Amino acid sequence: MRAEVSLTPAGGGETRTTWTNNFGYYSFDEVEVGRNYIIQVNSKRYSFEPQVVFVTEETEVNFTASP
């Protein structure tokens, strides 16, 4: 099942969105390193808690679904 993932700079700014693939993987290109971002997942079937993430060169974020 696919879900929409949004990325917003903490403190405000333009929100970018992408969709997960059928295996739940997603990515964002050209994300500025050294900043905090709020990442949210929207799904019709599950709910997810937003996460605040400090981005480094190799940042990876995983979400766990709640029914």
All heavy atoms as TSV, in Angstrom:
chain	resi	resn	atom	element	x	y	z
A	1	MET	N	N	0.821	-1.171	0.000
A	1	MET	CA	C	0.000	0.000	0.000
A	1	MET	C	C	0.877	1.250	0.000
A	1	MET	O	O	1.864	1.314	0.710
A	1	MET	CB	C	-0.885	0.009	1.242
A	1	MET	CG	C	-1.799	1.183	1.261
A	1	MET	SD	S	-2.781	1.244	2.746
A	1	MET	CE	C	-1.646	2.041	3.823
A	2	ARG	N	N	0.527	2.212	-0.793
A	2	ARG	CA	C	1.299	3.442	-0.896
A	2	ARG	C	C	0.772	4.492	0.073
A	2	ARG	O	O	-0.396	4.507	0.406
A	2	ARG	CB	C	1.231	3.943	-2.327
A	2	ARG	CG	C	1.894	2.954	-3.283
A	2	ARG	CD	C	1.869	3.449	-4.669
A	2	ARG	NE	N	2.502	4.779	-4.681
A	2	ARG	CZ	C	2.866	5.404	-5.765
A	2	ARG	NH1	N	2.684	4.868	-6.930
A	2	ARG	NH2	N	3.413	6.597	-5.710
A	3	ALA	N	N	1.666	5.374	0.516
A	3	ALA	CA	C	1.304	6.457	1.428
A	3	ALA	C	C	2.015	7.728	0.982
A	3	ALA	O	O	3.074	7.677	0.347
A	3	ALA	CB	C	1.703	6.111	2.859
A	4	GLU	N	N	1.439	8.867	1.331
A	4	GLU	CA	C	2.038	10.157	1.016
A	4	GLU	C	C	2.949	10.576	2.167
A	4	GLU	O	O	2.549	10.526	3.332
A	4	GLU	CB	C	0.941	11.194	0.813
A	4	GLU	CG	C	1.480	12.558	0.462
A	4	GLU	CD	C	0.376	13.578	0.359
A	4	GLU	OE1	O	-0.400	13.712	1.334
A	4	GLU	OE2	O	0.275	14.229	-0.687
A	5	VAL	N	N	4.164	11.008	1.842
A	5	VAL	CA	C	5.130	11.459	2.840
A	5	VAL	C	C	5.428	12.927	2.565
A	5	VAL	O	O	5.721	13.301	1.425
A	5	VAL	CB	C	6.430	10.635	2.775
A	5	VAL	CG1	C	7.403	11.062	3.873
A	5	VAL	CG2	C	6.144	9.138	2.883
A	6	SER	N	N	5.342	13.767	3.609
A	6	SER	CA	C	5.639	15.187	3.426
A	6	SER	C	C	6.818	15.597	4.303
A	6	SER	O	O	7.031	15.070	5.396
A	6	SER	CB	C	4.416	16.045	3.741
A	6	SER	OG	O	4.014	15.890	5.066
A	7	LEU	N	N	7.579	16.553	3.796
A	7	LEU	CA	C	8.802	17.044	4.435
A	7	LEU	C	C	8.695	18.562	4.509
A	7	LEU	O	O	8.583	19.223	3.471
A	7	LEU	CB	C	10.012	16.629	3.605
A	7	LEU	CG	C	11.377	17.113	4.047
A	7	LEU	CD1	C	11.849	16.281	5.232
A	7	LEU	CD2	C	12.379	16.990	2.907
A	8	THR	N	N	8.732	19.109	5.738
A	8	THR	CA	C	8.616	20.550	5.939
A	8	THR	C	C	9.770	21.023	6.808
A	8	THR	O	O	10.028	20.423	7.864
A	8	THR	CB	C	7.288	20.902	6.643
A	8	THR	OG1	O	6.211	20.338	5.907
A	8	THR	CG2	C	7.108	22.398	6.761
A	9	PRO	N	N	10.471	22.091	6.414
A	9	PRO	CA	C	11.520	22.620	7.286
A	9	PRO	C	C	10.917	23.069	8.619
A	9	PRO	O	O	9.859	23.702	8.650
A	9	PRO	CB	C	12.062	23.833	6.517
A	9	PRO	CG	C	11.670	23.600	5.097
A	9	PRO	CD	C	10.382	22.842	5.157
A	10	ALA	N	N	11.560	22.715	9.725
A	10	ALA	CA	C	11.103	23.165	11.042
A	10	ALA	C	C	11.203	24.680	11.076
A	10	ALA	O	O	12.152	25.261	10.570
A	10	ALA	CB	C	11.950	22.537	12.143
A	11	GLY	N	N	10.210	25.328	11.621
A	11	GLY	CA	C	10.196	26.784	11.654
A	11	GLY	C	C	9.505	27.385	10.446
A	11	GLY	O	O	9.410	28.588	10.315
A	12	GLY	N	N	9.053	26.528	9.532
A	12	GLY	CA	C	8.310	27.009	8.368
A	12	GLY	C	C	9.095	26.896	7.080
A	12	GLY	O	O	10.302	26.747	7.079
A	13	GLY	N	N	8.384	26.947	6.015
A	13	GLY	CA	C	8.985	26.830	4.692
A	13	GLY	C	C	8.109	25.990	3.800
A	13	GLY	O	O	7.020	25.558	4.180
A	14	GLU	N	N	8.588	25.749	2.609
A	14	GLU	CA	C	7.830	25.003	1.616
A	14	GLU	C	C	7.781	23.516	1.943
A	14	GLU	O	O	8.810	22.887	2.181
A	14	GLU	CB	C	8.464	25.192	0.239
A	14	GLU	CG	C	7.701	24.522	-0.873
A	14	GLU	CD	C	8.334	24.758	-2.234
A	14	GLU	OE1	O	9.038	25.758	-2.388
A	14	GLU	OE2	O	8.116	23.925	-3.115
A	15	THR	N	N	6.588	22.945	1.942
A	15	THR	CA	C	6.404	21.513	2.168
A	15	THR	C	C	6.560	20.771	0.852
A	15	THR	O	O	5.992	21.168	-0.165
A	15	THR	CB	C	5.010	21.227	2.761
A	15	THR	OG1	O	4.917	21.876	4.030
A	15	THR	CG2	C	4.787	19.731	2.944
A	16	ARG	N	N	7.358	19.720	0.890
A	16	ARG	CA	C	7.544	18.860	-0.280
A	16	ARG	C	C	6.893	17.515	0.005
A	16	ARG	O	O	6.866	17.066	1.147
A	16	ARG	CB	C	9.037	18.675	-0.553
A	16	ARG	CG	C	9.702	19.990	-0.886
A	16	ARG	CD	C	11.201	19.940	-0.809
A	16	ARG	NE	N	11.773	18.819	-1.517
A	16	ARG	CZ	C	13.053	18.481	-1.445
A	16	ARG	NH1	N	13.872	19.172	-0.700
A	16	ARG	NH2	N	13.506	17.453	-2.096
A	17	THR	N	N	6.349	16.880	-1.026
A	17	THR	CA	C	5.704	15.580	-0.840
A	17	THR	C	C	6.214	14.567	-1.845
A	17	THR	O	O	6.689	14.924	-2.924
A	17	THR	CB	C	4.169	15.673	-0.971
A	17	THR	OG1	O	3.844	16.168	-2.267
A	17	THR	CG2	C	3.578	16.580	0.082
A	18	THR	N	N	6.118	13.310	-1.451
A	18	THR	CA	C	6.439	12.187	-2.328
A	18	THR	C	C	5.549	11.023	-1.901
A	18	THR	O	O	4.854	11.107	-0.895
A	18	THR	CB	C	7.936	11.812	-2.239
A	18	THR	OG1	O	8.257	10.891	-3.280
A	18	THR	CG2	C	8.304	11.201	-0.893
A	19	TRP	N	N	5.568	9.966	-2.662
A	19	TRP	CA	C	4.780	8.767	-2.354
A	19	TRP	C	C	5.713	7.599	-2.113
A	19	TRP	O	O	6.766	7.483	-2.760
A	19	TRP	CB	C	3.842	8.428	-3.516
A	19	TRP	CG	C	2.729	9.410	-3.618
A	19	TRP	CD1	C	2.729	10.591	-4.322
A	19	TRP	CD2	C	1.461	9.334	-2.983
A	19	TRP	NE1	N	1.543	11.242	-4.161
A	19	TRP	CE2	C	0.739	10.487	-3.347
A	19	TRP	CE3	C	0.867	8.399	-2.151
A	19	TRP	CZ2	C	-0.550	10.727	-2.900
A	19	TRP	CZ3	C	-0.426	8.637	-1.713
A	19	TRP	CH2	C	-1.114	9.785	-2.085
A	20	THR	N	N	5.330	6.723	-1.182
A	20	THR	CA	C	6.098	5.497	-0.985
A	20	THR	C	C	5.857	4.563	-2.165
A	20	THR	O	O	4.829	4.666	-2.838
A	20	THR	CB	C	5.681	4.775	0.313
A	20	THR	OG1	O	4.309	4.389	0.208
A	20	THR	CG2	C	5.907	5.646	1.533
A	21	ASN	N	N	6.804	3.660	-2.384
A	21	ASN	CA	C	6.558	2.636	-3.396
A	21	ASN	C	C	5.767	1.500	-2.750
A	21	ASN	O	O	5.363	1.600	-1.588
A	21	ASN	CB	C	7.867	2.158	-4.041
A	21	ASN	CG	C	8.788	1.438	-3.079
A	21	ASN	OD1	O	8.392	0.990	-2.001
A	21	ASN	ND2	N	10.050	1.322	-3.463
A	22	ASN	N	N	5.541	0.431	-3.468
A	22	ASN	CA	C	4.741	-0.683	-2.944
A	22	ASN	C	C	5.378	-1.380	-1.748
A	22	ASN	O	O	4.706	-2.117	-1.030
A	22	ASN	CB	C	4.473	-1.703	-4.046
A	22	ASN	CG	C	3.541	-1.137	-5.093
A	22	ASN	OD1	O	2.736	-0.269	-4.806
A	22	ASN	ND2	N	3.662	-1.612	-6.319
A	23	PHE	N	N	6.676	-1.149	-1.514
A	23	PHE	CA	C	7.378	-1.762	-0.389
A	23	PHE	C	C	7.551	-0.785	0.778
A	23	PHE	O	O	8.166	-1.110	1.780
A	23	PHE	CB	C	8.745	-2.279	-0.837
A	23	PHE	CG	C	8.653	-3.310	-1.912
A	23	PHE	CD1	C	8.946	-2.985	-3.231
A	23	PHE	CD2	C	8.230	-4.599	-1.630
A	23	PHE	CE1	C	8.836	-3.931	-4.230
A	23	PHE	CE2	C	8.130	-5.551	-2.628
A	23	PHE	CZ	C	8.425	-5.213	-3.932
A	24	GLY	N	N	7.032	0.442	0.642
A	24	GLY	CA	C	7.110	1.432	1.710
A	24	GLY	C	C	8.324	2.338	1.662
A	24	GLY	O	O	8.513	3.177	2.532
A	25	TYR	N	N	9.170	2.204	0.635
A	25	TYR	CA	C	10.360	3.040	0.529
A	25	TYR	C	C	10.024	4.380	-0.107
A	25	TYR	O	O	9.155	4.471	-0.975
A	25	TYR	CB	C	11.437	2.348	-0.301
A	25	TYR	CG	C	11.985	1.116	0.358
A	25	TYR	CD1	C	11.604	-0.149	-0.066
A	25	TYR	CD2	C	12.889	1.212	1.414
A	25	TYR	CE1	C	12.101	-1.289	0.541
A	25	TYR	CE2	C	13.391	0.077	2.026
A	25	TYR	CZ	C	12.991	-1.173	1.580
A	25	TYR	OH	O	13.481	-2.295	2.178
A	26	TYR	N	N	10.742	5.418	0.314
A	26	TYR	CA	C	10.559	6.758	-0.240
A	26	TYR	C	C	11.879	7.504	-0.115
A	26	TYR	O	O	12.772	7.096	0.638
A	26	TYR	CB	C	9.457	7.517	0.515
A	26	TYR	CG	C	9.817	7.805	1.945
A	26	TYR	CD1	C	10.401	9.009	2.309
A	26	TYR	CD2	C	9.621	6.858	2.944
A	26	TYR	CE1	C	10.762	9.273	3.610
A	26	TYR	CE2	C	9.972	7.105	4.253
A	26	TYR	CZ	C	10.540	8.313	4.578
A	26	TYR	OH	O	10.908	8.565	5.882
A	27	SER	N	N	12.013	8.611	-0.828
A	27	SER	CA	C	13.199	9.450	-0.685
A	27	SER	C	C	12.879	10.871	-1.137
A	27	SER	O	O	11.921	11.098	-1.873
A	27	SER	CB	C	14.377	8.893	-1.485
A	27	SER	OG	O	14.111	8.975	-2.866
A	28	PHE	N	N	13.689	11.802	-0.660
A	28	PHE	CA	C	13.633	13.196	-1.074
A	28	PHE	C	C	15.017	13.571	-1.581
A	28	PHE	O	O	16.016	13.272	-0.930
A	28	PHE	CB	C	13.260	14.111	0.096
A	28	PHE	CG	C	11.831	13.999	0.527
A	28	PHE	CD1	C	11.473	13.168	1.563
A	28	PHE	CD2	C	10.847	14.737	-0.106
A	28	PHE	CE1	C	10.159	13.064	1.982
A	28	PHE	CE2	C	9.526	14.639	0.291
A	28	PHE	CZ	C	9.174	13.806	1.334
A	29	ASP	N	N	15.082	14.238	-2.717
A	29	ASP	CA	C	16.347	14.712	-3.262
A	29	ASP	C	C	16.596	16.147	-2.819
A	29	ASP	O	O	15.660	16.889	-2.521
A	29	ASP	CB	C	16.322	14.664	-4.797
A	29	ASP	CG	C	16.225	13.248	-5.326
A	29	ASP	OD1	O	16.795	12.339	-4.692
A	29	ASP	OD2	O	15.587	13.052	-6.370
A	30	GLU	N	N	17.872	16.508	-2.780
A	30	GLU	CA	C	18.295	17.881	-2.510
A	30	GLU	C	C	17.725	18.443	-1.210
A	30	GLU	O	O	17.159	19.522	-1.172
A	30	GLU	CB	C	17.941	18.783	-3.699
A	30	GLU	CG	C	18.614	18.335	-4.973
A	30	GLU	CD	C	18.268	19.217	-6.158
A	30	GLU	OE1	O	17.899	20.393	-5.949
A	30	GLU	OE2	O	18.358	18.724	-7.290
A	31	VAL	N	N	17.901	17.682	-0.134
A	31	VAL	CA	C	17.504	18.135	1.205
A	31	VAL	C	C	18.730	18.760	1.856
A	31	VAL	O	O	19.812	18.175	1.866
A	31	VAL	CB	C	16.977	16.955	2.055
A	31	VAL	CG1	C	16.658	17.408	3.465
A	31	VAL	CG2	C	15.757	16.340	1.393
A	32	GLU	N	N	18.563	19.959	2.397
A	32	GLU	CA	C	19.682	20.677	2.992
A	32	GLU	C	C	20.149	19.996	4.278
A	32	GLU	O	O	19.363	19.763	5.195
A	32	GLU	CB	C	19.282	22.122	3.291
A	32	GLU	CG	C	20.428	22.979	3.759
A	32	GLU	CD	C	20.007	24.420	3.966
A	32	GLU	OE1	O	18.984	24.852	3.410
A	32	GLU	OE2	O	20.717	25.111	4.707
A	33	VAL	N	N	21.425	19.668	4.331
A	33	VAL	CA	C	22.033	19.023	5.498
A	33	VAL	C	C	22.210	20.059	6.609
A	33	VAL	O	O	22.461	21.236	6.351
A	33	VAL	CB	C	23.394	18.404	5.098
A	33	VAL	CG1	C	24.139	17.868	6.312
A	33	VAL	CG2	C	23.192	17.315	4.070
A	34	GLY	N	N	22.064	19.614	7.861
A	34	GLY	CA	C	22.285	20.485	9.004
A	34	GLY	C	C	21.048	21.240	9.451
A	34	GLY	O	O	21.153	22.196	10.212
A	35	ARG	N	N	19.876	20.809	8.985
A	35	ARG	CA	C	18.612	21.451	9.356
A	35	ARG	C	C	17.649	20.435	9.949
A	35	ARG	O	O	17.755	19.245	9.679
A	35	ARG	CB	C	17.947	22.069	8.125
A	35	ARG	CG	C	18.711	23.250	7.578
A	35	ARG	CD	C	17.910	24.001	6.567
A	35	ARG	NE	N	16.747	24.632	7.207
A	35	ARG	CZ	C	15.821	25.286	6.535
A	35	ARG	NH1	N	15.895	25.394	5.226
A	35	ARG	NH2	N	14.799	25.833	7.158
A	36	ASN	N	N	16.703	20.932	10.729
A	36	ASN	CA	C	15.621	20.099	11.249
A	36	ASN	C	C	14.444	20.146	10.285
A	36	ASN	O	O	14.127	21.209	9.735
A	36	ASN	CB	C	15.157	20.601	12.619
A	36	ASN	CG	C	16.126	20.265	13.707
A	36	ASN	OD1	O	16.618	19.150	13.789
A	36	ASN	ND2	N	16.414	21.228	14.560
A	37	TYR	N	N	13.804	18.996	10.110
A	37	TYR	CA	C	12.631	18.882	9.251
A	37	TYR	C	C	11.561	18.097	9.982
A	37	TYR	O	O	11.855	17.233	10.801
A	37	TYR	CB	C	12.972	18.152	7.948
A	37	TYR	CG	C	13.853	18.943	7.037
A	37	TYR	CD1	C	15.229	18.882	7.156
A	37	TYR	CD2	C	13.313	19.755	6.045
A	37	TYR	CE1	C	16.047	19.610	6.321
A	37	TYR	CE2	C	14.121	20.491	5.207
A	37	TYR	CZ	C	15.492	20.419	5.351
A	37	TYR	OH	O	16.298	21.144	4.516
A	38	ILE	N	N	10.311	18.390	9.662
A	38	ILE	CA	C	9.184	17.623	10.168
A	38	ILE	C	C	8.729	16.702	9.045
A	38	ILE	O	O	8.457	17.169	7.928
A	38	ILE	CB	C	8.028	18.541	10.599
A	38	ILE	CG1	C	8.513	19.495	11.700
A	38	ILE	CG2	C	6.833	17.711	11.069
A	38	ILE	CD1	C	7.585	20.643	11.955
A	39	ILE	N	N	8.683	15.410	9.326
A	39	ILE	CA	C	8.268	14.428	8.331
A	39	ILE	C	C	6.964	13.800	8.803
A	39	ILE	O	O	6.855	13.343	9.946
A	39	ILE	CB	C	9.337	13.340	8.122
A	39	ILE	CG1	C	10.651	13.990	7.690
A	39	ILE	CG2	C	8.873	12.327	7.091
A	39	ILE	CD1	C	11.785	13.023	7.500
A	40	GLN	N	N	5.967	13.808	7.913
A	40	GLN	CA	C	4.657	13.246	8.225
A	40	GLN	C	C	4.255	12.262	7.141
A	40	GLN	O	O	4.600	12.440	5.976
A	40	GLN	CB	C	3.600	14.343	8.295
A	40	GLN	CG	C	3.822	15.313	9.427
A	40	GLN	CD	C	2.753	16.367	9.453
A	40	GLN	OE1	O	2.712	17.228	8.591
A	40	GLN	NE2	N	1.884	16.294	10.449
A	41	VAL	N	N	3.513	11.239	7.553
A	41	VAL	CA	C	2.993	10.243	6.619
A	41	VAL	C	C	1.475	10.273	6.675
A	41	VAL	O	O	0.894	10.258	7.756
A	41	VAL	CB	C	3.502	8.822	6.963
A	41	VAL	CG1	C	2.917	7.805	6.006
A	41	VAL	CG2	C	5.017	8.780	6.941
A	42	ASN	N	N	0.846	10.325	5.520
A	42	ASN	CA	C	-0.615	10.286	5.419
A	42	ASN	C	C	-1.027	9.026	4.693
A	42	ASN	O	O	-0.541	8.744	3.605
A	42	ASN	CB	C	-1.133	11.510	4.662
A	42	ASN	CG	C	-0.844	12.789	5.401
A	42	ASN	OD1	O	-1.117	12.889	6.579
A	42	ASN	ND2	N	-0.275	13.749	4.707
A	43	SER	N	N	-1.914	8.269	5.328
A	43	SER	CA	C	-2.391	7.015	4.762
A	43	SER	C	C	-3.873	6.877	5.074
A	43	SER	O	O	-4.326	7.284	6.144
A	43	SER	CB	C	-1.612	5.853	5.383
A	43	SER	OG	O	-2.201	4.618	5.080
A	44	LYS	N	N	-4.621	6.308	4.148
A	44	LYS	CA	C	-6.045	6.080	4.391
A	44	LYS	C	C	-6.269	4.989	5.429
A	44	LYS	O	O	-7.258	4.985	6.142
A	44	LYS	CB	C	-6.743	5.682	3.092
A	44	LYS	CG	C	-6.830	6.792	2.098
A	44	LYS	CD	C	-7.528	6.331	0.854
A	44	LYS	CE	C	-7.577	7.446	-0.177
A	44	LYS	NZ	N	-8.235	7.019	-1.403
A	45	ARG	N	N	-5.341	4.067	5.519
A	45	ARG	CA	C	-5.536	2.876	6.328
A	45	ARG	C	C	-4.893	2.928	7.715
A	45	ARG	O	O	-5.385	2.318	8.654
A	45	ARG	CB	C	-4.967	1.700	5.543
A	45	ARG	CG	C	-5.500	0.391	5.926
A	45	ARG	CD	C	-5.114	-0.613	4.885
A	45	ARG	NE	N	-5.366	-1.926	5.390
A	45	ARG	CZ	C	-5.006	-3.021	4.819
A	45	ARG	NH1	N	-4.341	-2.977	3.686
A	45	ARG	NH2	N	-5.268	-4.175	5.333
A	46	TYR	N	N	-3.772	3.643	7.835
A	46	TYR	CA	C	-3.011	3.661	9.090
A	46	TYR	C	C	-2.730	5.092	9.519
A	46	TYR	O	O	-2.789	6.017	8.712
A	46	TYR	CB	C	-1.675	2.923	8.923
A	46	TYR	CG	C	-1.828	1.484	8.544
A	46	TYR	CD1	C	-1.673	1.071	7.227
A	46	TYR	CD2	C	-2.146	0.529	9.499
A	46	TYR	CE1	C	-1.815	-0.265	6.870
A	46	TYR	CE2	C	-2.297	-0.806	9.151
A	46	TYR	CZ	C	-2.131	-1.191	7.842
A	46	TYR	OH	O	-2.280	-2.509	7.499
A	47	SER	N	N	-2.362	5.259	10.783
A	47	SER	CA	C	-1.936	6.572	11.256
A	47	SER	C	C	-0.478	6.495	11.707
A	47	SER	O	O	-0.002	5.442	12.131
A	47	SER	CB	C	-2.836	7.065	12.391
A	47	SER	OG	O	-2.756	6.199	13.492
A	48	PHE	N	N	0.214	7.608	11.581
A	48	PHE	CA	C	1.630	7.698	11.909
A	48	PHE	C	C	1.871	8.987	12.674
A	48	PHE	O	O	1.280	10.014	12.373
A	48	PHE	CB	C	2.485	7.736	10.634
A	48	PHE	CG	C	2.349	6.534	9.760
A	48	PHE	CD1	C	1.338	6.467	8.815
A	48	PHE	CD2	C	3.223	5.471	9.874
A	48	PHE	CE1	C	1.199	5.367	7.983
A	48	PHE	CE2	C	3.096	4.364	9.053
A	48	PHE	CZ	C	2.082	4.312	8.106
A	49	GLU	N	N	2.758	8.936	13.659
A	49	GLU	CA	C	3.141	10.128	14.398
A	49	GLU	C	C	4.178	10.900	13.579
A	49	GLU	O	O	5.123	10.303	13.060
A	49	GLU	CB	C	3.760	9.756	15.753
A	49	GLU	CG	C	2.763	9.206	16.742
A	49	GLU	CD	C	1.755	10.248	17.179
A	49	GLU	OE1	O	2.129	11.417	17.386
A	49	GLU	OE2	O	0.569	9.883	17.309
A	50	PRO	N	N	4.024	12.233	13.467
A	50	PRO	CA	C	5.053	13.032	12.780
A	50	PRO	C	C	6.374	12.922	13.533
A	50	PRO	O	O	6.395	12.705	14.745
A	50	PRO	CB	C	4.512	14.459	12.841
A	50	PRO	CG	C	3.092	14.346	13.235
A	50	PRO	CD	C	2.919	13.049	13.948
A	51	GLN	N	N	7.474	13.090	12.814
A	51	GLN	CA	C	8.796	13.040	13.426
A	51	GLN	C	C	9.577	14.289	13.053
A	51	GLN	O	O	9.497	14.756	11.922
A	51	GLN	CB	C	9.572	11.816	12.935
A	51	GLN	CG	C	8.981	10.503	13.373
A	51	GLN	CD	C	9.877	9.330	12.991
A	51	GLN	OE1	O	11.092	9.444	13.005
A	51	GLN	NE2	N	9.268	8.222	12.656
A	52	VAL	N	N	10.327	14.822	14.024
A	52	VAL	CA	C	11.270	15.906	13.769
A	52	VAL	C	C	12.638	15.257	13.618
A	52	VAL	O	O	13.072	14.492	14.482
A	52	VAL	CB	C	11.279	16.944	14.903
A	52	VAL	CG1	C	12.330	18.014	14.642
A	52	VAL	CG2	C	9.899	17.561	15.063
A	53	VAL	N	N	13.302	15.553	12.496
A	53	VAL	CA	C	14.560	14.889	12.171
A	53	VAL	C	C	15.626	15.930	11.848
A	53	VAL	O	O	15.371	16.866	11.084
A	53	VAL	CB	C	14.375	13.963	10.939
A	53	VAL	CG1	C	15.679	13.327	10.537
A	53	VAL	CG2	C	13.326	12.916	11.231
A	54	PHE	N	N	16.812	15.778	12.450
A	54	PHE	CA	C	17.972	16.593	12.086
A	54	PHE	C	C	18.682	15.858	10.955
A	54	PHE	O	O	19.115	14.721	11.126
A	54	PHE	CB	C	18.910	16.793	13.278
A	54	PHE	CG	C	20.105	17.636	12.954
A	54	PHE	CD1	C	19.973	19.005	12.854
A	54	PHE	CD2	C	21.333	17.057	12.721
A	54	PHE	CE1	C	21.072	19.801	12.542
A	54	PHE	CE2	C	22.440	17.831	12.407
A	54	PHE	CZ	C	22.310	19.212	12.314
A	55	VAL	N	N	18.801	16.497	9.803
A	55	VAL	CA	C	19.334	15.835	8.610
A	55	VAL	C	C	20.855	15.909	8.575
A	55	VAL	O	O	21.447	16.976	8.718
A	55	VAL	CB	C	18.735	16.460	7.331
A	55	VAL	CG1	C	19.366	15.877	6.090
A	55	VAL	CG2	C	17.229	16.249	7.304
A	56	THR	N	N	21.462	14.730	8.383
A	56	THR	CA	C	22.899	14.605	8.172
A	56	THR	C	C	23.110	14.006	6.783
A	56	THR	O	O	22.157	13.784	6.049
A	56	THR	CB	C	23.535	13.699	9.244
A	56	THR	OG1	O	22.985	12.382	9.108
A	56	THR	CG2	C	23.277	14.213	10.646
A	57	GLU	N	N	24.344	13.699	6.443
A	57	GLU	CA	C	24.650	13.138	5.123
A	57	GLU	C	C	23.917	11.827	4.846
A	57	GLU	O	O	23.545	11.542	3.725
A	57	GLU	CB	C	26.159	12.897	4.986
A	57	GLU	CG	C	26.993	14.150	5.012
A	57	GLU	CD	C	26.895	14.960	3.732
A	57	GLU	OE1	O	26.640	14.385	2.662
A	57	GLU	OE2	O	27.065	16.185	3.824
A	58	GLU	N	N	23.706	11.014	5.860
A	58	GLU	CA	C	23.124	9.684	5.685
A	58	GLU	C	C	21.883	9.474	6.551
A	58	GLU	O	O	21.734	8.444	7.187
A	58	GLU	CB	C	24.169	8.615	6.028
A	58	GLU	CG	C	25.394	8.634	5.148
A	58	GLU	CD	C	25.094	8.195	3.730
A	58	GLU	OE1	O	24.227	7.335	3.517
A	58	GLU	OE2	O	25.743	8.740	2.819
A	59	THR	N	N	20.979	10.412	6.594
A	59	THR	CA	C	19.796	10.306	7.443
A	59	THR	C	C	18.807	9.300	6.871
A	59	THR	O	O	18.512	9.310	5.690
A	59	THR	CB	C	19.108	11.671	7.593
A	59	THR	OG1	O	20.033	12.577	8.185
A	59	THR	CG2	C	17.875	11.573	8.468
A	60	GLU	N	N	18.308	8.437	7.750
A	60	GLU	CA	C	17.286	7.454	7.379
A	60	GLU	C	C	16.177	7.536	8.421
A	60	GLU	O	O	16.446	7.568	9.619
A	60	GLU	CB	C	17.890	6.051	7.372
A	60	GLU	CG	C	16.973	4.999	6.856
A	60	GLU	CD	C	17.667	3.660	6.740
A	60	GLU	OE1	O	18.696	3.561	6.062
A	60	GLU	OE2	O	17.163	2.703	7.350
A	61	VAL	N	N	14.925	7.608	7.970
A	61	VAL	CA	C	13.788	7.728	8.877
A	61	VAL	C	C	12.813	6.601	8.590
A	61	VAL	O	O	12.442	6.357	7.447
A	61	VAL	CB	C	13.073	9.085	8.692
A	61	VAL	CG1	C	11.893	9.187	9.642
A	61	VAL	CG2	C	14.039	10.225	8.897
A	62	ASN	N	N	12.408	5.902	9.651
A	62	ASN	CA	C	11.438	4.826	9.540
A	62	ASN	C	C	10.216	5.166	10.375
A	62	ASN	O	O	10.327	5.781	11.425
A	62	ASN	CB	C	12.030	3.496	10.034
A	62	ASN	CG	C	13.183	3.055	9.163
A	62	ASN	OD1	O	13.037	2.929	7.962
A	62	ASN	ND2	N	14.335	2.843	9.776
A	63	PHE	N	N	9.060	4.740	9.911
A	63	PHE	CA	C	7.800	4.968	10.608
A	63	PHE	C	C	7.160	3.644	10.972
A	63	PHE	O	O	7.256	2.690	10.220
A	63	PHE	CB	C	6.830	5.750	9.716
A	63	PHE	CG	C	7.223	7.189	9.534
A	63	PHE	CD1	C	8.080	7.570	8.519
A	63	PHE	CD2	C	6.746	8.155	10.393
A	63	PHE	CE1	C	8.448	8.884	8.347
A	63	PHE	CE2	C	7.094	9.475	10.235
A	63	PHE	CZ	C	7.953	9.848	9.209
A	64	THR	N	N	6.458	3.627	12.112
A	64	THR	CA	C	5.697	2.459	12.529
A	64	THR	C	C	4.231	2.843	12.538
A	64	THR	O	O	3.846	3.849	13.147
A	64	THR	CB	C	6.128	1.998	13.942
A	64	THR	OG1	O	7.527	1.714	13.924
A	64	THR	CG2	C	5.357	0.762	14.356
A	65	ALA	N	N	3.423	2.055	11.865
A	65	ALA	CA	C	1.993	2.349	11.721
A	65	ALA	C	C	1.195	1.944	12.943
A	65	ALA	O	O	1.512	0.972	13.613
A	65	ALA	CB	C	1.445	1.622	10.502
A	66	SER	N	N	0.146	2.726	13.198
A	66	SER	CA	C	-0.861	2.383	14.200
A	66	SER	C	C	-2.187	2.199	13.471
A	66	SER	O	O	-2.475	2.969	12.562
A	66	SER	CB	C	-1.014	3.517	15.219
A	66	SER	OG	O	0.200	3.757	15.867
A	67	PRO	N	N	-2.968	1.200	13.871
A	67	PRO	CA	C	-4.242	0.995	13.175
A	67	PRO	C	C	-5.215	2.139	13.391
A	67	PRO	O	O	-5.122	2.911	14.246
A	67	PRO	CB	C	-4.783	-0.293	13.777
A	67	PRO	CG	C	-3.948	-0.605	14.951
A	67	PRO	CD	C	-2.747	0.246	14.913
